[in-house]
């Protein structure tokens, strides 16, 4: 089973490398046991600066084969038995990467699978989902980045963007897209979730949408969100576009609580989205019944109880994303 968004583990990596030193094994020692307990065989890890990229690559190098860097579907399927597949994605919203168009070629050569434009706020590239300055779209620099990405074997991940940015990207970019961790706005209205029209547009481009476990995006009453509520999002997408465009984008923090509080303030500085003061409490654990990564195995069980076939569940649990990856990063 693949989770196409294990990005929050990076917060733990950065913090522990700062305190334990450059030989820290955060992914292997702190995250891998929980990932395996939840039935995961691989995950997409998001990085947003050069130093963090180095940390991740060095941890993979020192993991004694327990972690394998994977850049294609073939590498995923042929990795050493029992090794956890780590795929890399760039969250390019940070000043460290924004505008470095030549660097995109380095990322592609390293095997990075996708590029994300925003982390909810306005930046040099586009307007994010939590921005209050207006529902603006892509900047000129963002458009140039889209044009460069169209020449490279990388996916465009439209998560975190405003709706205007989303539609800008679809108008301007003809390559492969995904939305790595968002739910259905029709089930839980929220700027971070996708409208029915957006879901249909992703499906029309043969993309995938990862189901997001963050309580804020699962239920209007975030503190009482449940696995059943998350399954409601899955079934809404299923009824709308079928099983071919759904994936798992379970967004679990699983890092230091004090770091999480700082992150929440950065993505919701004026508290307009209910994250600034209560975000750490909401994001600190997943919905009841699927509280952390070790519980992810309950998701396919729940999908089966909702009537999905084993083949459909296999698609959602990794097959759809791998098909998209194979189309974007063909081997041979």
C-alpha positions in Angstrom: 0.0 0.0 0.0 1.3 3.4 -1.0 0.8 6.7 0.7 1.4 9.5 -1.7 1.9 12.1 1.1 4.2 11.2 4.0 5.7 14.7 3.8 5.1 15.8 7.4 7.8 13.3 8.4 10.2 15.9 7.1 9.5 18.1 10.2 10.8 15.3 12.4 13.8 14.7 10.2 14.9 18.3 10.3 14.3 18.6 14.1 16.2 15.4 15.0 19.1 16.1 12.6 19.5 19.4 14.4 19.7 17.7 17.8 21.1 14.3 17.0 23.5 15.2 14.2 23.9 14.3 10.6 23.9 10.5 11.1 20.4 10.5 12.6 18.2 7.7 11.3 14.8 9.4 11.7 12.9 7.7 8.9 14.1 4.2 9.7 14.0 4.4 13.5 11.0 6.7 14.2 8.7 6.3 11.2 9.3 3.0 9.5 7.9 0.8 12.3 4.6 2.7 12.3 4.5 2.7 8.5 5.0 -1.0 8.3 2.4 -1.6 11.0 -0.1 0.3 8.9 0.6 -1.9 5.8 2.6 0.7 3.9 5.2 -0.5 1.4 6.1 3.0 0.1 5.4 6.7 0.4 6.1 10.0 -1.3 8.2 12.3 0.8 8.1 16.1 0.2 11.2 18.3 0.5 11.5 22.0 0.1 15.2 22.9 0.4 18.6 21.5 -0.5 19.7 20.7 3.0 16.6 18.6 3.6 17.1 16.8 0.3 20.6 15.9 1.5 19.2 14.6 4.9 16.8 12.3 3.2 19.2 10.9 0.7 21.8 10.3 3.4 19.3 8.5 5.6 18.4 6.2 2.7 22.1 5.6 2.1 22.6 4.6 5.7 19.4 2.6 6.2 21.1 -0.8 5.5 18.6 -1.5 2.7 15.5 -0.9 4.8 14.7 2.2 2.7 15.1 2.4 -1.1 15.0 5.5 -3.2 12.5 4.8 -6.0 12.1 6.9 -9.1 9.9 4.7 -11.4 7.2 2.1 -11.1 9.6 -0.6 -12.2 12.0 0.4 -9.4 9.2 0.2 -6.9 8.1 -3.3 -8.1 11.7 -4.6 -8.2 13.1 -3.1 -5.0 14.7 -5.4 -2.4 12.2 -7.6 -0.6 10.8 -5.9 2.5 12.5 -2.6 1.7 10.3 0.5 2.1 10.1 2.6 -1.1 10.8 6.3 -0.7 9.7 8.5 -3.6 10.6 12.2 -3.6 8.5 15.2 -4.4 9.4 18.9 -4.3 7.3 21.4 -2.4 8.5 24.3 -4.5 6.8 27.1 -2.6 9.9 28.0 -0.6 12.3 30.8 -1.6 15.0 28.1 -1.8 13.4 26.6 -4.9 11.0 29.1 -6.3 12.3 30.5 -9.6 15.2 28.1 -9.9 14.1 26.7 -13.3 17.5 25.1 -14.0 17.2 23.2 -10.7 14.1 21.5 -12.0 16.4 19.5 -14.3 18.5 18.4 -11.3 15.3 17.3 -9.4 14.1 15.3 -12.5 17.5 13.6 -12.8 17.5 12.7 -9.1 14.2 11.0 -9.7 11.9 13.5 -8.0 8.4 12.6 -9.1 6.4 15.8 -8.6 6.4 19.5 -8.0 4.0 21.3 -5.6 3.6 25.1 -6.1 2.2 26.3 -2.8 1.8 25.5 0.9 -1.6 27.2 1.3 -0.3 30.8 1.2 0.5 33.3 -1.5 4.1 33.0 -2.7 6.3 33.8 -5.7 4.6 31.2 -7.9 0.8 31.3 -7.1 -2.0 31.9 -4.7 -2.6 29.2 -2.1 -5.9 27.8 -0.7 -5.7 29.7 2.6 -4.9 33.1 1.2 -7.2 36.0 2.2 -5.8 38.5 -0.3 -8.1 37.2 -3.0 -8.5 34.1 -5.1 -5.6 34.9 -7.4 -3.9 32.5 -9.7 -0.4 31.9 -11.1 2.2 34.6 -11.3 4.4 35.1 -14.3 7.2 33.2 -12.5 4.7 30.4 -11.7 3.7 30.2 -15.4 7.3 30.0 -16.4 7.8 27.1 -13.9 4.8 25.3 -15.4 6.2 25.7 -18.9 9.6 24.3 -17.8 7.9 21.3 -16.0 6.1 20.5 -19.2 9.4 19.5 -20.7 10.4 17.2 -17.8 9.3 13.8 -16.4 7.7 15.2 -13.3 4.1 15.4 -12.2 2.4 18.7 -11.2 0.8 18.4 -7.8 -2.0 21.0 -7.5 -2.6 20.5 -3.8 -2.6 23.6 -1.5 -3.5 25.9 -4.4 -6.4 28.3 -4.6 -9.1 27.4 -7.0 -8.1 30.1 -9.4 -4.5 28.7 -9.3 -5.9 25.2 -9.9 -7.8 26.3 -13.0 -4.9 28.4 -14.2 -2.7 25.4 -14.1 -5.1 23.2 -16.1 -5.4 26.0 -18.7 -1.6 26.5 -19.0 -0.2 23.0 -18.5 -0.9 19.9 -20.6 1.2 17.4 -18.6 0.3 14.9 -15.9 -1.3 16.2 -12.7 -2.3 15.0 -9.3 -3.7 16.4 -6.1 -1.7 14.5 -3.5 -3.8 15.1 -0.3 -7.3 16.7 -0.6 -10.8 15.7 0.1 -14.3 16.5 -1.4 -15.7 20.0 -0.8 -19.2 18.6 -1.2 -18.7 16.5 1.9 -16.7 19.0 3.9 -16.7 22.5 2.5 -13.2 23.9 2.8 -10.8 25.9 0.6 -8.3 23.0 0.8 -10.8 20.5 -0.5 -11.8 20.0 -4.2 -15.2 20.9 -5.7 -17.0 18.4 -7.8 -15.9 20.3 -10.9 -12.2 20.1 -9.8 -12.5 16.4 -9.1 -14.0 15.8 -12.5 -11.2 17.9 -14.1 -8.5 15.8 -12.5 -10.2 12.6 -13.7 -10.5 14.0 -17.2 -6.8 14.5 -17.2 -6.3 10.9 -15.9 -4.9 12.2 -12.6 -5.3 11.0 -9.1 -6.5 12.6 -5.8 -5.1 11.4 -2.5 -7.6 11.1 0.4 -6.5 13.4 3.3 -6.6 12.2 6.9 -6.3 15.7 8.4 -9.3 16.1 10.6 -9.9 19.7 9.5 -10.5 18.5 5.9 -12.5 15.4 6.9 -15.3 16.9 9.0 -16.8 20.3 9.9 -16.5 19.3 13.5 -12.8 18.4 13.3 -12.5 17.1 16.8 -15.1 14.4 16.2 -14.0 13.3 12.7 -14.0 9.6 12.2 -12.8 6.9 9.7 -16.4 6.7 8.5 -16.3 10.4 7.7 -13.1 9.9 5.6 -14.8 7.0 3.8 -17.6 9.3 2.9 -15.1 11.4 1.0 -13.8 8.3 -0.8 -17.3 7.2 -1.8 -18.3 10.7 -3.0 -15.3 10.7 -5.3 -16.0 7.1 -6.3 -19.6 7.9 -7.2 -18.5 11.0 -9.1 -15.5 9.7 -11.2 -15.1 6.0 -10.3 -12.2 4.2 -8.6 -9.5 5.0 -11.1 -8.7 8.5 -9.8 -8.5 7.9 -6.0 -5.4 7.3 -4.0 -4.2 7.5 -0.4 -2.8 10.9 0.7 -2.9 10.3 4.4 -1.5 13.5 6.0 -0.2 12.6 9.5 2.2 14.9 11.4 4.0 12.3 13.6 6.6 14.9 14.6 7.4 17.2 17.5 4.3 19.0 18.8 6.2 22.2 19.3 7.2 22.3 15.7 3.6 21.6 14.6 2.3 24.7 16.5 4.8 26.9 14.6 3.8 25.3 11.2 0.1 25.9 11.9 0.7 29.6 12.6 2.6 29.9 9.4 -0.1 28.5 7.2 -2.9 30.4 9.0 -1.3 33.6 10.4 -4.5 35.4 11.2 -6.6 32.4 12.3 -9.1 32.8 9.5 -9.1 29.0 8.8 -9.2 27.8 12.4 -5.7 26.5 12.3 -3.6 29.1 14.1 -4.6 28.2 17.7 -6.2 24.8 17.5 -4.4 23.4 14.5 -1.9 21.5 16.5 -4.7 19.7 18.4 -6.5 19.0 15.2 -3.5 17.9 13.2 -1.8 16.0 16.0 -3.8 12.9 15.3 -6.0 11.5 12.6 -9.8 10.8 12.7 -11.1 8.4 15.3 -10.4 4.9 14.1 -7.5 5.8 11.9 -5.5 8.0 14.3 -2.0 7.5 12.9 -0.2 5.7 10.1 -0.2 2.4 12.0 -4.0 2.4 11.5 -4.0 2.9 7.8 -4.8 -0.8 7.2 -8.3 0.1 8.3 -8.9 2.2 5.2 -9.0 -0.7 2.7 -11.1 -2.7 5.1 -13.5 0.2 5.3 -13.6 0.5 1.5 -14.5 -3.2 1.3 -17.3 -2.7 3.8 -18.6 0.1 1.6 -18.9 -2.3 -1.3 -15.7 -1.8 -3.3 -14.1 -4.9 -5.0 -10.6 -6.1 -4.2 -9.4 -4.8 -7.6 -10.8 -1.4 -7.0 -9.3 -1.2 -3.5 -5.9 -2.3 -5.0 -6.1 0.6 -7.4 -6.8 3.1 -4.6 -4.1 1.6 -2.4 -1.3 2.2 -4.9 -2.3 1.0 -8.4 -3.7 4.3 -9.6 -0.6 6.3 -8.5 1.8 3.8 -10.0 0.0 3.9 -13.3 0.3 7.7 -13.3 3.9 7.5 -12.3 4.7 5.0 -15.1 3.1 7.3 -17.7 5.1 10.3 -16.4 8.4 8.5 -15.8 8.5 5.7 -18.4 11.3 3.2 -18.1 13.2 1.6 -20.9 
